[in-house]
């Protein structure tokens, strides 16, 4: 953006609007800000419009006025779009500063997050949205135990996102039954593999299993197995966790026969886990060139995409209620798997 003409004038306008906020005139400050910003937007003075919206929005959010502040944040994003500003350290920094000021219960925040991702997708280099923006949004959701929203963003985040996601999944696991560890690890590992982020898949597996080992060391007969080509930590009582670890090793080699041997070995455990079926079919195709004939009608799939899809009606982004553990101990070892 170019330098602001009449910068002192803009500073005075911002100070006057912030004075309204300090006096408790929140609605008046919001409405006056919209009017003043609109004047600069119409004149294509983007720097002035952004400075006004950014500073007043911050003041409203700090004053606990999430609705009014959120409204100006959304208008700030709209100004970015009209100005065709690209994601960079400055533009993203302003958006993230505002995002961190939102109260977690403020409804406008989710809309704001959606808008900043949409803007970065349209004007940035990443069709799915800027990774840094995804990482910050996902990390906030993870801190608030909003698991589904956190997963959605962390999957598309930075190299630091995998550890945040794995730690959240582990914390979530500790509230469930002991034998479900692999299901929670899989919520990180499998989606990362589907998005071709093998490094993140390995990181999330390593972090999750390290936390499990540290936390349940006395209850697990953990075995460290080494060979010339790989080291693997084996959990005899949690076969599907071993499956995930071996799957990651098999992907490094890309041998379809190795993958077939692996799925055959664990078939008895996988047959009861239909939720992994589609993911494993995609992984088999991506990494091992194993194509499975599609049973569905492509036309019907397309129509379903137009008129359906997504979360079931009434579905919540909140972390679902978890069952109370039936036992505080880990399942007994069933032999080396």
Secondary structure, DSSP 8 states (H G I E B T S, - for coil): ----TTHHHHHHHHHHHHHHHHTT-HHHHHHHHHHHHHHHHHTT-HHHHHHHHHHHHHHHHHTT-HHHHHHHHHHHHHHHHHHT----HHHHHHHHHHHTTS-TT-THHHHHHHHHHHHHHHHSS-TT--HHHHHHHHHHHHHTT-HHHHHHHHTTS-TTHHHHHHHHHHHHHTTS-GGGHHHHHHHHHHHHHHTT-HHHHHHHHHHHHHHHHHHHTTT--EEEEE-SS-EEEEETT-HHHHHHHHHHHHHHHT-HHHHHHHHHHTHHHHTT-GGGHHHHHHHHHHHH-------S-HHHHHHHHHH--SS-TT--SS-------S-SS-----S--
